[in-house]
Amino acid sequence: MKRTFIAIPVSPSPLLKELFRDARYRLSGSGIKWVDPESLHLTLKFLGDTDEMKIVLISLSHLKH
């Protein structure tokens, strides 16, 4: 099982990277799990723990469209 989600990647501009660093600094110690700014994304749907075979089927389903 893997924790999965459906998301849209976000290409961070220099300003967004700066805002991200500032927010990370101001919110340090808040328990937020930060990601690398190059990995920023907009989560559309959190799927939670998903069987790996189902992940393959979900990944392949977008090829049909």
DSSP file (Angstrom, degrees, kcal/mol; ACC not computed):
  #  RESIDUE AA STRUCTURE BP1 BP2  ACC     N-H-->O    O-->H-N    N-H-->O    O-->H-N    TCO  KAPPA ALPHA  PHI   PSI    X-CA   Y-CA   Z-CA
    1    1 A M              0   0    0      0, 0.0     2,-0.4     0, 0.0    50,-0.2   0.000 360.0 360.0 360.0 138.9    0.0    0.0    0.0
    2    2 A K  E     -A   50   0A   0     48,-2.2    48,-2.7    46,-0.1     2,-0.6  -0.979 360.0-114.2-130.7 145.6    1.2    3.5   -0.8
    3    3 A R  E     -A   49   0A   0     -2,-0.4     2,-0.3    46,-0.2    46,-0.2  -0.691  49.4-180.0 -77.2 121.5   -0.3    6.9    0.1
    4    4 A T  E     +A   48   0A   0     44,-2.3    43,-2.0    -2,-0.6    44,-1.4  -0.826  17.9 175.8-128.2 161.9   -1.4    8.3   -3.2
    5    5 A F  E     -A   46   0A   0     -2,-0.3     2,-0.5    41,-0.3    41,-0.2  -0.981  30.6-119.4-156.6 160.3   -3.0   11.5   -4.6
    6    6 A I  E     +A   45   0A   0     39,-3.0    38,-2.9    -2,-0.3    39,-1.7  -0.929  47.4 162.1-105.3 128.7   -4.0   13.0   -7.9
    7    7 A A  E     -A   43   0A   0     -2,-0.5    36,-0.2    36,-0.3    -2,-0.0  -0.936  40.5-127.0-147.1 163.8   -2.2   16.4   -8.4
    8    8 A I  E     -A   42   0A   0     34,-2.1    34,-2.7    -2,-0.3     2,-0.1  -0.969  36.2-122.5-111.4 125.8   -1.2   19.0  -10.9
    9    9 A P  E     -A   41   0A   0      0, 0.0     2,-0.5     0, 0.0    32,-0.3  -0.382  20.9-148.5 -67.8 147.7    2.5   20.0  -10.9
   10   10 A V        -     0   0    0     30,-2.2    30,-0.2    28,-0.1    -2,-0.0  -0.976   5.6-144.3-118.8 125.2    3.3   23.6  -10.2
   11   11 A S        -     0   0    0     -2,-0.5     2,-0.3    28,-0.1    27,-0.1  -0.789  27.1-136.5 -87.9 106.9    6.4   25.2  -11.8
   12   12 A P        -     0   0    0      0, 0.0    -2,-0.0     0, 0.0    -1,-0.0  -0.458  11.1-146.8 -72.5 128.0    7.6   27.6   -9.1
   13   13 A S     >  -     0   0    0     -2,-0.3     4,-2.5     1,-0.1     5,-0.2  -0.372  34.9 -99.4 -76.9 166.7    8.7   31.1  -10.2
   14   14 A P  H  > S+     0   0    0      0, 0.0     4,-2.0     0, 0.0     5,-0.1   0.887 126.6  51.4 -55.8 -39.1   11.5   32.8   -8.3
   15   15 A L  H  > S+     0   0    0      2,-0.2     4,-2.6     1,-0.2     5,-0.2   0.921 109.1  49.3 -65.0 -43.5    8.9   34.8   -6.3
   16   16 A L  H  > S+     0   0    0      1,-0.2     4,-2.5     2,-0.2    -1,-0.2   0.897 109.9  52.0 -63.2 -39.4    7.0   31.6   -5.4
   17   17 A K  H  X S+     0   0    0     -4,-2.5     4,-2.4     2,-0.2    -1,-0.2   0.906 110.4  48.8 -61.6 -41.0   10.2   30.0   -4.2
   18   18 A E  H  X S+     0   0    0     -4,-2.0     4,-2.3     2,-0.2    -2,-0.2   0.922 111.8  48.1 -65.0 -44.6   10.9   33.1   -2.1
   19   19 A L  H  X S+     0   0    0     -4,-2.6     4,-2.7     1,-0.2    -2,-0.2   0.890 111.0  52.4 -61.9 -39.7    7.4   33.0   -0.6
   20   20 A F  H  X S+     0   0    0     -4,-2.5     4,-2.6     2,-0.2    -2,-0.2   0.931 109.7  47.5 -61.6 -47.7    7.8   29.3    0.1
   21   21 A R  H  X S+     0   0    0     -4,-2.4     4,-2.2     1,-0.2    -2,-0.2   0.902 112.9  49.9 -61.4 -41.1   11.1   29.8    1.9
   22   22 A D  H  X S+     0   0    0     -4,-2.3     4,-2.8     2,-0.2    -2,-0.2   0.926 112.0  46.7 -64.2 -45.3    9.5   32.7    4.0
   23   23 A A  H  X S+     0   0    0     -4,-2.7     4,-2.2     1,-0.2    -2,-0.2   0.904 111.2  52.5 -63.2 -41.1    6.5   30.6    4.9
   24   24 A R  H  < S+     0   0    0     -4,-2.6    -1,-0.2    -5,-0.2    -2,-0.2   0.906 112.3  45.6 -61.7 -41.8    8.7   27.6    5.8
   25   25 A Y  H >< S+     0   0    0     -4,-2.2     3,-1.2     1,-0.2    -2,-0.2   0.943 114.7  46.4 -65.5 -48.6   10.8   29.9    8.1
   26   26 A R  H 3< S+     0   0    0     -4,-2.8    -2,-0.2     1,-0.3    -1,-0.2   0.810 118.0  42.7 -66.1 -29.8    7.8   31.5    9.8
   27   27 A L  T >< S+     0   0    0     -4,-2.2     3,-1.8    -5,-0.2     5,-0.4   0.222  80.0 137.7-103.1  14.4    6.0   28.2   10.3
   28   28 A S  T <  S+     0   0    0     -3,-1.2    -3,-0.1     1,-0.3    -4,-0.0  -0.337  70.8  26.7 -60.7 141.7    9.0   26.2   11.5
   29   29 A G  T 3  S+     0   0    0      3,-0.2    -1,-0.3     1,-0.0    -2,-0.0   0.492  89.0 111.1  84.0   3.8    8.1   24.0   14.4
   30   30 A S  S <  S-     0   0    0     -3,-1.8    -2,-0.1     2,-0.1     3,-0.1   0.532  90.0-112.7 -88.0  -5.8    4.5   23.8   13.3
   31   31 A G        +     0   0    0      1,-0.3     2,-0.3    -4,-0.2    -3,-0.1   0.511  65.8 148.4  87.4   4.5    4.6   20.2   12.4
   32   32 A I        -     0   0    0     -5,-0.4     2,-0.9    -8,-0.1    -1,-0.3  -0.552  47.4-134.5 -73.6 135.2    4.2   20.8    8.7
   33   33 A K        -     0   0    0     -2,-0.3     2,-0.2    -3,-0.1    -1,-0.1  -0.818  28.0-155.8 -91.5 105.9    5.9   18.3    6.4
   34   34 A W        -     0   0    0     -2,-0.9     2,-0.3   -10,-0.0     0, 0.0  -0.524   4.9-153.9 -85.5 148.0    7.6   20.5    3.8
   35   35 A V        -     0   0    0     -2,-0.2     5,-0.1     1,-0.1    -1,-0.0  -0.741  36.0 -82.5-112.1 164.8    8.6   19.4    0.4
   36   36 A D    >   -     0   0    0     -2,-0.3     3,-2.9     1,-0.1     4,-0.1  -0.477  40.3-124.2 -62.4 133.1   11.3   20.6   -2.0
   37   37 A P  G >  S+     0   0    0      0, 0.0     3,-1.3     0, 0.0    -1,-0.1   0.779 111.8  63.3 -53.9 -26.5    9.9   23.7   -3.8
   38   38 A E  G 3  S+     0   0    0      1,-0.3   -28,-0.1   -27,-0.1    -2,-0.1   0.644 100.5  54.0 -71.7 -13.2   10.7   21.9   -7.1
   39   39 A S  G <  S+     0   0    0     -3,-2.9    -1,-0.3   -30,-0.1   -28,-0.1   0.200  78.6 140.2-103.7  14.2    8.2   19.3   -6.1
   40   40 A L    <   +     0   0    0     -3,-1.3   -30,-2.2   -30,-0.2     2,-0.3  -0.268  22.6 162.5 -61.4 144.3    5.3   21.7   -5.5
   41   41 A H  E     -A    9   0A   0    -32,-0.3     2,-0.6   -30,-0.0    -2,-0.1  -0.973  41.4-117.9-155.4 163.5    1.9   20.5   -6.7
   42   42 A L  E     -A    8   0A   0    -34,-2.7   -34,-2.1    -2,-0.3     2,-0.4  -0.945  32.2-139.0-108.1 111.9   -1.8   21.2   -6.2
   43   43 A T  E     +A    7   0A   0     -2,-0.6   -36,-0.3   -36,-0.2     3,-0.1  -0.597  24.3 176.6 -76.2 123.7   -3.5   18.2   -4.8
   44   44 A L  E    S+     0   0A   0    -38,-2.9     2,-0.3    -2,-0.4   -37,-0.2   0.813  71.1   5.6 -91.8 -38.5   -6.9   17.6   -6.5
   45   45 A K  E     -A    6   0A   0    -39,-1.7   -39,-3.0     0, 0.0     2,-0.6  -0.952  62.2-144.8-151.8 126.4   -7.8   14.4   -4.7
   46   46 A F  E     -A    5   0A   0     -2,-0.3   -41,-0.3   -41,-0.2   -43,-0.0  -0.833  14.8-176.8 -90.9 122.6   -6.2   12.5   -1.8
   47   47 A L  E     -     0   0A   0    -43,-2.0   -42,-0.2    -2,-0.6    -1,-0.1   0.646  22.6-156.3 -94.6 -17.7   -6.6    8.7   -2.4
   48   48 A G  E     +A    4   0A   0    -44,-1.4   -44,-2.3     2,-0.1     2,-0.4  -0.381  57.6   3.6  76.9-156.6   -4.9    7.6    0.8
   49   49 A D  E    S-A    3   0A   0    -46,-0.2     2,-0.4   -48,-0.1   -46,-0.2  -0.512  77.7-177.2 -68.5 122.1   -3.5    4.1    1.2
   50   50 A T  E     -A    2   0A   0    -48,-2.7   -48,-2.2    -2,-0.4    -2,-0.1  -0.977  30.3-111.7-129.6 134.3   -3.8    2.4   -2.2
   51   51 A D     >  -     0   0    0     -2,-0.4     4,-1.8   -50,-0.2     3,-0.4  -0.357  29.7-124.5 -60.6 139.8   -2.9   -1.1   -3.3
   52   52 A E  H  > S+     0   0    0      1,-0.2     4,-1.7     2,-0.2    -1,-0.1   0.818 110.1  54.6 -62.2 -32.3    0.0   -1.0   -5.8
   53   53 A M  H  > S+     0   0    0      1,-0.2     4,-1.9     2,-0.2    -1,-0.2   0.879 107.1  51.3 -67.5 -36.8   -2.0   -2.9   -8.5
   54   54 A K  H  > S+     0   0    0     -3,-0.4     4,-2.7     2,-0.2    -2,-0.2   0.867 105.2  56.4 -67.1 -34.9   -4.7   -0.3   -8.2
   55   55 A I  H  X S+     0   0    0     -4,-1.8     4,-2.7     2,-0.2    -1,-0.2   0.915 106.3  50.6 -61.1 -42.7   -2.1    2.4   -8.7
   56   56 A V  H  X S+     0   0    0     -4,-1.7     4,-2.3     2,-0.2    -2,-0.2   0.928 111.5  47.6 -60.7 -45.2   -1.0    0.7  -12.0
   57   57 A L  H  X S+     0   0    0     -4,-1.9     4,-1.7     2,-0.2    -2,-0.2   0.898 112.8  48.2 -64.4 -41.0   -4.7    0.6  -13.1
   58   58 A I  H  X S+     0   0    0     -4,-2.7     4,-0.8     2,-0.2    -1,-0.2   0.921 112.1  50.0 -63.7 -43.6   -5.2    4.3  -12.2
   59   59 A S  H  < S+     0   0    0     -4,-2.7     3,-0.4     1,-0.2     4,-0.3   0.879 113.5  45.3 -63.9 -38.9   -2.0    5.3  -14.0
   60   60 A L  H >< S+     0   0    0     -4,-2.3     3,-1.5     1,-0.2     4,-0.5   0.774  98.2  72.3 -75.3 -26.3   -3.0    3.4  -17.1
   61   61 A S  H >< S+     0   0    0     -4,-1.7     3,-1.0     1,-0.3     4,-0.3   0.808  89.1  60.4 -63.7 -28.9   -6.6    4.7  -17.2
   62   62 A H  G >< S+     0   0    0     -4,-0.8     3,-0.8    -3,-0.4    -1,-0.3   0.721  93.9  66.0 -71.5 -18.3   -5.5    8.2  -18.2
   63   63 A L  G <  S+     0   0    0     -3,-1.5    -1,-0.2    -4,-0.3    -2,-0.2   0.713  90.0  65.4 -73.5 -19.7   -4.0    6.7  -21.4
   64   64 A K  G <         0   0    0     -3,-1.0    -1,-0.2    -4,-0.5    -2,-0.2   0.700 360.0 360.0 -74.5 -19.5   -7.4    5.8  -22.6
   65   65 A H    <         0   0    0     -3,-0.8    -1,-0.2    -4,-0.3    -2,-0.2   0.446 360.0 360.0 -98.1 360.0   -8.5    9.4  -23.0
